Amino acid sequence: MQIKDMGVGFYESGKIKIGCAGELRKSASGKEYHQPKKLDHFIVTTNERGPDGNFKLDPIMAKLTKKGPNGEAIQPRDIPVRLIFDDIEDNFDSSYSFYQGSKCLCRGDGGGKGCAERRKYTKTDKGIVRLTGEVERVDCPCDLLDPTDDGRGNRCKPYGILMCVLAQSDSVGGVYKFRTTSRHTIRSITTSLRFILGCTNGVLAGLPLTLTVAPRQVQTPAGQKSIVHIVNIEYRGGLESLQAKALEIARVRSQSQIEMRQIRKSLALITMKDSPADEAAVAEEFHPETIEVQVEDITGQPEAPAEPRRVMDAESPPADLPLDDDPEGSPASEDLDAVFREEVAKTPAKTAKPAGKPISKPAAPAVAAAKTPAKTGGGSFW
């Protein structure tokens, strides 16, 4: 027997960052805060802060940092990682988030009418935000979304959390999280994962991937050109190599009778929701302009436990990524299907499909589709 309403989540072993706390400044009201400082490389940290306000470096940085020809330290711009799930959303959660002070007051997926949940609040004459304890459904996006895309001002911003395992870590049981409010990075990671998923016929978990950061020239909504550092995730190797690796993973799963659907069902209570401490850290790093806003919960009640994170049941692929859309001229994809059909046919009777039903596409690494309502239809962002 296990408690089912605790809102459990993966243990966060550390953080992957491309920024840190900069110089100490004072807001208009006299509150002190650290101005965020952008980096052109990765740092991996623990969850413990040092005297300067920054998170302490993780010992794994010694493995990731290389030495130059003159003995100088070369900071990592790529990190070998592994993902835990085959579904993109289970690995990389993204939303629009509106912060006030150290609290996230509104979160939505940009799907239109009623696609965001906003905590009801009132404002006093002194600008103090008081939460009423109620949550309402609102349209997303709305007029709170930052139209300039520059992250400035007290506005709603895109927010993404990538959850992964570091390939060079000496322990198993925790995950490292990379958080970002960059629209370019969120778009880049999502697009790359969709492309890789399509090439591997639904396999993401266990692939040897690399998290990278590189400068790119982008154009702002105002038409100005700017250099920003964008994080991406990629497979180092050719298409045939990627498909061969996915085929190997699929074969091992089949021989070991590992079904990703069952693994995800067993992890149905796991949530990627930020804890109150995480929310405060996110507000300080990504929303420093709201640091002087004071937020109070006038109900005096502790926050409700996190809703179980939606873990989809693998029955059929989502409409935007069908399993039949294999890359054209891809023999490895055909081999992958053949292996699954052969292995499923060999499966003992106790795990076999009921007689009379045809064997469908491989369920183990397949892209999952939701039986439960999507976030836009009743699932909670909190």
C-alpha positions in Angstrom: 0.0 0.0 0.0 1.2 3.5 -0.8 -0.1 7.0 -0.2 -1.6 8.3 -3.4 -2.3 12.0 -2.8 1.2 13.3 -1.8 2.0 14.8 -5.2 5.3 12.9 -5.4 7.9 13.9 -7.9 11.4 12.9 -9.1 14.2 13.9 -6.7 16.0 16.8 -8.2 19.7 16.0 -7.9 20.7 19.3 -9.4 20.2 22.0 -11.9 21.5 22.7 -15.4 21.9 26.4 -16.0 23.2 29.0 -18.5 22.9 31.8 -16.0 23.7 32.7 -12.5 23.0 35.4 -9.9 24.9 38.6 -10.8 25.5 41.8 -8.9 23.3 42.7 -5.9 20.8 45.5 -6.6 18.0 47.3 -4.8 14.5 47.7 -6.1 12.5 50.9 -6.0 11.0 49.8 -2.7 14.4 49.0 -1.2 14.3 45.2 -1.6 17.6 43.6 -2.5 17.9 41.1 -5.3 20.6 39.6 -7.6 20.4 40.8 -11.2 20.5 37.6 -13.4 23.7 37.1 -15.4 23.7 35.2 -18.7 26.4 32.7 -19.5 27.6 31.3 -22.8 28.1 27.8 -21.4 26.5 25.3 -19.0 27.0 25.0 -15.3 25.6 22.1 -13.3 24.8 22.9 -9.7 23.5 21.4 -6.5 20.4 22.7 -4.8 22.4 24.4 -2.1 23.2 28.1 -2.3 26.6 29.6 -1.4 27.3 32.9 0.4 27.2 34.8 -2.9 23.6 33.7 -3.6 24.5 31.3 -6.4 23.9 27.6 -6.3 27.0 25.6 -5.5 28.6 23.8 -8.4 28.0 20.0 -8.7 31.1 17.8 -8.5 30.2 16.5 -11.9 31.4 19.8 -13.4 34.9 18.4 -13.0 34.1 15.7 -15.6 32.4 18.2 -17.9 35.1 20.9 -17.8 37.9 20.3 -20.3 41.4 21.7 -20.4 42.7 24.0 -23.2 46.2 23.8 -24.8 47.5 26.2 -22.2 45.9 24.5 -19.3 43.0 26.9 -19.1 39.6 25.6 -18.2 37.1 25.2 -21.1 33.6 25.4 -19.8 31.1 22.9 -21.2 28.9 23.9 -24.1 27.5 20.4 -24.5 26.3 17.8 -21.9 25.6 14.1 -22.6 22.1 13.3 -21.3 19.5 10.6 -21.3 15.7 11.1 -21.3 13.4 9.0 -19.1 10.2 8.8 -21.2 9.3 8.3 -24.8 6.7 11.1 -24.7 8.0 14.6 -25.2 5.7 16.3 -22.7 6.8 13.9 -19.9 10.4 15.0 -20.5 9.9 18.6 -21.4 7.0 20.5 -19.9 6.3 24.0 -21.2 3.6 26.6 -20.5 2.9 30.3 -20.2 3.5 31.5 -16.7 2.7 34.8 -14.9 4.6 35.6 -11.7 4.0 38.1 -9.0 6.6 38.2 -6.2 7.7 34.6 -5.5 4.4 33.0 -6.7 3.1 31.8 -10.0 -0.4 33.2 -10.3 -1.4 32.0 -13.8 -0.3 29.1 -16.0 -1.7 28.0 -19.4 -0.8 26.2 -22.6 -1.8 28.8 -25.1 -4.6 26.6 -26.5 -7.3 29.3 -26.5 -10.5 29.6 -24.5 -10.3 28.4 -20.9 -6.8 26.9 -21.4 -5.2 28.6 -18.4 -5.7 28.4 -14.6 -5.4 31.6 -12.7 -5.3 32.0 -8.9 -7.8 34.7 -7.9 -6.3 37.6 -6.1 -6.9 41.1 -5.0 -4.6 44.1 -4.7 -4.4 46.5 -1.8 -3.7 50.2 -2.1 -0.1 49.4 -1.1 0.2 46.9 -4.0 0.1 43.8 -1.9 -1.3 40.8 -3.8 -3.6 38.7 -1.7 -4.6 35.2 -2.9 -8.2 34.2 -2.2 -7.6 30.5 -2.5 -9.8 30.1 -5.6 -8.7 29.2 -9.1 -10.5 30.2 -12.3 -10.3 29.2 -15.9 -9.2 32.0 -18.3 -8.3 32.2 -22.0 -4.7 31.7 -23.0 -2.9 33.6 -24.3 -4.3 36.8 -23.0 -3.2 40.5 -22.6 -0.7 39.5 -19.9 1.6 37.8 -22.4 4.8 39.7 -23.1 4.3 41.1 -26.7 7.9 42.3 -27.1 9.4 38.8 -26.5 12.2 40.4 -24.6 11.3 39.2 -21.2 11.2 42.6 -19.7 8.4 44.1 -17.6 5.9 42.5 -15.3 4.3 40.2 -17.9 3.6 36.6 -18.6 6.4 34.6 -20.1 6.9 31.1 -21.7 8.5 28.7 -19.2 10.0 25.2 -19.9 11.4 22.5 -17.7 13.5 19.7 -19.2 14.0 16.7 -17.0 16.9 14.4 -17.8 19.6 12.1 -16.4 23.3 13.1 -16.9 25.2 10.3 -18.8 28.3 10.9 -16.7 26.5 10.8 -13.3 27.7 8.1 -10.9 24.2 7.6 -9.3 20.7 6.6 -10.4 17.5 7.8 -8.7 17.4 11.5 -9.3 17.1 13.8 -12.2 18.7 17.1 -13.3 16.4 19.9 -14.5 17.0 22.7 -17.0 14.6 25.6 -16.7 14.2 28.4 -19.3 12.0 31.3 -20.2 13.5 31.6 -23.7 10.9 31.3 -26.5 13.7 30.3 -28.9 15.1 27.6 -26.6 11.6 26.1 -25.9 10.9 26.0 -29.7 14.3 24.5 -30.4 14.1 21.7 -27.9 10.5 20.8 -28.7 11.2 20.8 -32.5 14.3 18.6 -32.1 12.5 16.1 -29.9 9.7 15.8 -32.4 12.1 15.2 -35.2 14.1 12.6 -33.3 10.9 10.9 -32.2 9.7 10.6 -35.7 13.0 9.2 -36.9 13.1 6.5 -34.2 9.5 5.4 -34.6 8.6 6.5 -31.1 11.8 5.9 -29.0 13.3 8.7 -26.9 14.0 7.1 -23.5 17.6 5.9 -23.2 18.9 7.4 -26.4 22.4 9.0 -26.0 21.5 12.6 -26.6 23.5 15.8 -26.1 22.3 19.1 -24.6 24.0 22.0 -26.4 24.2 25.8 -26.1 25.3 28.0 -29.0 25.0 31.7 -30.1 22.4 32.4 -32.7 21.3 35.6 -34.4 17.6 36.2 -34.0 15.2 39.0 -35.0 13.1 40.6 -32.3 9.4 41.5 -32.9 10.6 45.1 -33.4 12.8 43.9 -36.3 16.1 44.3 -34.6 18.8 41.7 -34.8 20.3 40.3 -31.6 22.7 37.5 -30.6 21.3 35.1 -28.0 22.4 31.8 -26.7 20.0 29.0 -27.5 19.9 25.6 -25.9 19.1 22.6 -28.1 19.0 18.8 -27.7 20.4 16.6 -30.5 21.8 13.2 -31.4 25.5 13.1 -32.3 25.6 10.9 -35.4 23.8 10.3 -38.7 20.3 9.2 -39.3 21.2 5.5 -39.8 23.1 5.5 -36.6 20.2 7.0 -34.7 17.7 4.5 -36.1 20.1 1.6 -35.4 20.5 2.8 -31.8 16.7 3.0 -31.4 16.3 -0.4 -32.9 18.8 -1.8 -30.3 16.9 -0.2 -27.5 13.6 -1.5 -28.8 15.0 -5.0 -29.1 16.3 -4.9 -25.5 12.9 -3.7 -24.3 11.2 -6.5 -26.2 13.5 -9.3 -25.0 13.2 -8.0 -21.4 9.5 -7.6 -21.8 9.8 -3.9 -20.8 6.8 -1.9 -21.7 7.1 1.9 -21.5 3.3 2.1 -21.1 3.5 0.1 -17.8 6.4 2.2 -16.6 4.5 5.4 -17.2 1.4 4.0 -15.5 3.5 3.2 -12.4 4.8 6.7 -12.4 1.3 8.3 -12.8 1.6 10.3 -9.6 4.8 12.0 -10.5 4.5 15.7 -11.1 6.9 18.3 -12.6 5.2 21.1 -10.6 7.7 23.4 -9.0 7.6 23.4 -5.2 7.2 26.8 -3.3 10.9 26.9 -2.9 11.5 26.3 -6.6 8.9 29.0 -7.5 10.8 31.5 -5.4 14.0 30.6 -7.1 12.4 30.8 -10.6 10.9 34.2 -9.7 14.3 35.5 -8.6 16.1 34.2 -11.7 13.6 34.7 -14.5 11.2 37.4 -13.0 13.4 39.8 -11.0 11.1 42.7 -12.0 8.4 41.3 -9.7 10.6 40.8 -6.7 9.2 43.8 -4.8 5.6 42.5 -5.1 4.4 41.1 -1.8 2.0 38.1 -2.0 -0.2 36.9 0.8 -2.5 33.9 1.1 -5.5 35.4 3.0 -7.1 32.0 3.4 -4.3 30.9 5.8 -4.4 27.4 4.3 -1.4 25.5 3.0 -1.2 25.0 -0.7 -3.1 22.0 -2.1 -1.0 19.0 -3.1 0.0 18.9 -6.7 -2.4 17.2 -9.1 -1.0 13.9 -10.5 0.9 14.7 -13.7 -0.9 13.4 -16.7 0.8 10.2 -17.9 -0.8 9.1 -21.1 -1.8 5.6 -21.9 -0.1 4.2 -24.9 -2.9 2.9 -27.2 -2.6 5.0 -30.3 -0.3 7.8 -31.5 -1.4 11.5 -31.4 -2.8 12.9 -34.6 0.1 15.2 -35.2 2.7 12.4 -35.0 1.4 9.1 -36.5 3.6 6.0 -36.2 3.2 5.3 -39.9 5.1 8.5 -40.8 8.5 6.8 -41.0 11.2 8.7 -42.8 11.1 8.0 -46.5 13.6 5.3 -47.5 14.4 4.3 -44.0 15.1 0.6 -43.8 15.9 0.8 -40.1 12.4 1.9 -39.3 11.0 -1.1 -41.2 13.4 -3.4 -39.3 12.2 -1.9 -36.0 8.6 -2.9 -36.9 9.7 -6.3 -37.9 11.5 -6.9 -34.7 8.5 -6.0 -32.6 6.1 -8.2 -34.5 8.5 -11.1 -34.2 9.2 -10.6 -30.5 5.5 -10.0 -29.7 4.6 -13.2 -31.5 7.1 -15.0 -29.2 5.7 -13.5 -26.0 4.4 -16.2 -23.6 0.7 -16.7 -23.4 0.3 -15.0 -20.1 1.3 -11.7 -21.6 -0.1 -12.3 -25.1 -2.9 -10.3 -26.7 -6.3 -11.9 -26.5 -7.0 -14.4 -29.4 -8.6 -13.0 -32.4 -7.1 -9.5 -32.2 -4.4 -8.5 -34.6 -1.1 -7.5 -33.3 -0.8 -3.7 -33.6 2.1 -1.4 -33.9 4.7 -1.8 -31.1 3.2 -0.5 -27.8 6.4 -0.5 -25.8 8.2 2.5 -27.3 5.1 4.0 -29.1 4.2 7.6 -28.8 1.4 7.7 -26.2 -2.0 9.3 -26.6 -4.0 10.5 -23.7 -7.1 8.7 -22.5 -7.5 11.1 -19.7 -8.6 14.7 -20.5 -5.9 16.9 -21.8 -4.7 19.9 -19.8 -7.1 22.1 -21.8 -10.1 20.0 -20.8 -9.9 19.7 -17.0 -6.4 18.7 -15.9 -4.8 21.0 -13.4 -1.6 23.0 -13.9 -1.2 23.2 -10.2 
